[in-house]
Amino acid sequence: MSEPAPAPPAHAAGAVPTARLPRVLGAFALDLVVAVGVLLAVTFAVMMAWGAWRAFSAMPALGGSADAASLARAVGEPGALVQMLAAILGMSAAALVLYFWRRPATAHQRQWSWQAARSPRTWARALGAGVLVFAGSSLASWLISLTGAEPVPSNLALVDEAARRWPVFLVLFAVVLAPAYEELLFRRVLFGRFLDAGRPWLGVVLSSLAFALMHEVPGVSANPPLAVAMLLAVYSGMGAVFAWLYWRSGTLWAPIAAHAANNGLALLVHGLA
């Protein structure tokens, strides 16, 4: 006799009592502080390790003229591969620390997630959401270009270099690794906190804004303020769709698949351009 299907989580059944807003916002703020701290610490450690290795490798060639300026020139700037590795390790560390420390899944949540993942409807929704996000972002980019603004995503130069030198790793990074750890952090941890607290729409807004700011940090790129605002709006829309998909499907596999489909289509179109 087969086991009965697990009951959906309380938020899927609409039975979640609304938590006090200051408490939820405080927990969300702590999540963000921890995530940023872990991300920066791990990224700094990766860059320091790479710099030390480059300096050590360059010492024999420099000989006795290893002054600070010549050593800095020998070390150079980290390329696309190093930057992608730093991003993978930093963001995955932040996602895993927050997941296991702050918001681990219960046995029932895991059971329900796998049950939802076995439904063909879940994957149809995920694929549709991925295509919708890609089409929407492409349309937004075209409309933005009509205004005369030409926003350039901060990671475009990195993608271009990686596509030339490390195409296989770029696909692995953009289609497999990044969707997995970004969805774990932004949907399971950050949005999921509001979902379990009975405030899903507030969670959609705040987690999507955090997702956008992770992809386009104001003041870092050469984009003017209007272009930055447009990019943030596009990334926020993407995050909102992924959050809605997680909410309605009940499994993190759905937004991971949608995110992967969007990134894969973007790489394919970018490569054909």
N, C-alpha and C positions, 0 to 999 in steps of 0.2 A: 504494500500500500504506500503510495507516494505521500511525501510530507506536504501539508498545506502551504500555499504561498504565504510569505510573510506579510503582515499588515503594513501599509505604507507608514512612513514617519508621520508624526503629529502635524508637522507643517503642511504636508501634502493633503491631509484630511481637513485642514482648516481649523484644527483644534488647539493651536498654540496660544497660550495666554500672552498678552503683550507685556514685555518687560519694561522696567523704568528706563526712560531714554538716557538720563545721565549715566547710568550704570553701563548701558550698551555702548554709548559713545566713548566712555572711559576705557572699556576693554578694547574697543576698536583702535583707539589712539595708542594704547600700549602695544597692540599687535603691530601697528605701523612702526613704532619706535624700535621694537625688537627686529623687525624685518629689515629696516634700513641699517641698523647697527650691524647685524650679521652680514648683510650684503656688502657693506663697505669694508668690514674687517676681513672677510674672505677674499674680496677682490684685491685689497691692498696686499694681503699675504701672497696671493698668486703673482702679482706684479713685482713684488720684492724678490720672490724666489726666481722669477724669470730674469730680473735685472742682475741678481747675484750670479746666476749661471752664465749670463752673457759676459759679465765682467771677468769671471774666472776663466772663461774660454778665450777672452781677448788678451789676457795678461801675457802669455808667452810671446805673442806677436809684437806687443808693445815693448817688451824688454824693460830696460831701465828708464824709459821715457813715459812711464805710466802716470802722468799727472792727471788731475781731475778733468780737465777739458778734453784731453785725448781719450781718456777712458769713457767719458760720456758720449763722444762721437762713435767709439767702437761699440758701445752698448746699443745706441740707436733707439728707435721707437718700436713699441710692440706692434706686430702685424695683426692681420685679421684672425689668424688661428689662435694667437695668445689672447686676444680680446674676447673671442667666442668662448674659449676655455674659462676665462675669468668670469664671464657672464653666466655660464652653465654652473660653475661651482658656487658662485656667490648667490644666485637666485635659488638654486636647488637647496643650498644649505639653509637659506632663510625660510623656504617653504617647508622643509622637513623639520626644522627646529620648532616652528610655530605649530605645525600639524601635531607632532608627537607631544609637545609640551602644553600647548594651549587648547587644541581642538582635535584630539584623536577621535576617530570614528568608533562608535559602539558596535558590538557584534550584530545587533539588529540593523543598524544603518548599513553595514557592509553586506549583510544578507539581502536587504532590499535593493541595494545598488546593483548587485550581481543579477538579481531577479529582473530589474528594469533593463539591464544591459543585454539580456537574452531576448528582448522583444524587438522584432524587426521595425516596429514603429519608432523606437528610440533612435535607431541608426538612420532611418529615413528623415526624421526630424533633424538629426545632427548634420547630415549631408545637406539638407535644404538650408539650414541655418548658415553653414559654411559658405555655400554659394551665394546666399543672400547678403552676407557680410561683405564678401568680395565684390559683388555687384554694387552694393551700396557705397563702399569706399571708393570704387572706381568712378561711380557717378559723381560722388562728392568732389573727387580730385578734378574731374572735368569741369564741374560747375565753378570750382575755385579758380581754375585757370582762366575762365571767362572774365573774372574780375580783374585780371592782370597780375594777380599774386601768384607766385610760383613757390609754394612751400616745399622744402626739401627735407624729408625725414632724417633725423639725426643718424640713423644707422645705414643710410643709403651707401655711403662710401665704403663702409665695412662690408656690406653685401656685395658690392661690385668687386672689391678685392678678393673676397672669399670665392665668388663665382669664377674668377679667373684662375685662382691658385688652388683652392680646396673645394671644388664643387660637390664632391660626395659628402664631405663633412658639413658643408653648408646645408645640404638637404637634411642630413641627420639632425643638425642643430635646429633648423627652422620648422621641420615637419614632425619630428618625434620628441626631441628633448624640451624645447621651449614650450610647446603646448602643454606638456605634462606638468612641468614645475610651475608654470604661470597659472594654470587652472587650479592646481593644488593650493597655491597661495591666495589668488584673488577670488576664486569662486568658493572653494571648500572652506578656507579659513576666514577670509575677510567678509565675503558676502554671506557665507553660511552662518556666521555669528548673528547677523540681523535676521536671517531666515528663521533660525531656531528661537529668536526672541520675539517673533511675531511682527517684525517690521521689515518685510521683504523689499518694499519699494524704496525705503530709505537706504537699504543695503545696496540695491541696484545702483542708486545715484552715487553713493560714496565709494563703493568698491570699484565702480567703473571710472570714477575720477582718479582714484589711486592708480588704476591700470593705465590710464592715459598719461599720467605724470611720470610713470616709470618708463614709458616709451618716448616721451618728448618733454624733457626738462626745460622750462623757460630759462633763457639766458645762456644755455650751453651751446646751441647752434647759432648759425649766422642768420637764421630766419627772423624777419621783422615781427613785431607783436601780433599783427593781424594774421600772418601765416601760422604762427605758433598757436593762436586761438583756434584756427581752422583745423590744424592737426589734432589738437586736444579734443575738439568736437568729434572728429572721425574716430579716434581711438576710444573715446567714451562711448560712442554708439556701438562699436564692436564689443566692448566690455559688457554693455547692457544686454545685448543679444545673448552672449554666452551665459550671463547670470540668469536670464529668463529661461534659457534652455536647461540649465542645471536645476532650477526651481521646478520646472514643469516635468522634467524627465525623472528626477529623483536619483540620478547617477552621474558621477563626475566624468564617466567615460563619454557621455554625450558632448559636453562642451570641449573636451580634449579632442574628440574627432572633428568637431566643427572648426575648432581653431587650426587643427592640422590641415583640413581641407582648404581653409582660407589662405594659409601660408603657402601651401603647395601650389594653388592657383596663382598666387602673387609671384612666386618664383618662376613658374612656367611662363607667365606673360612677360615678366621682366627679362627672362632669357631670350624670348622671341623678339623683344623690342629692338 
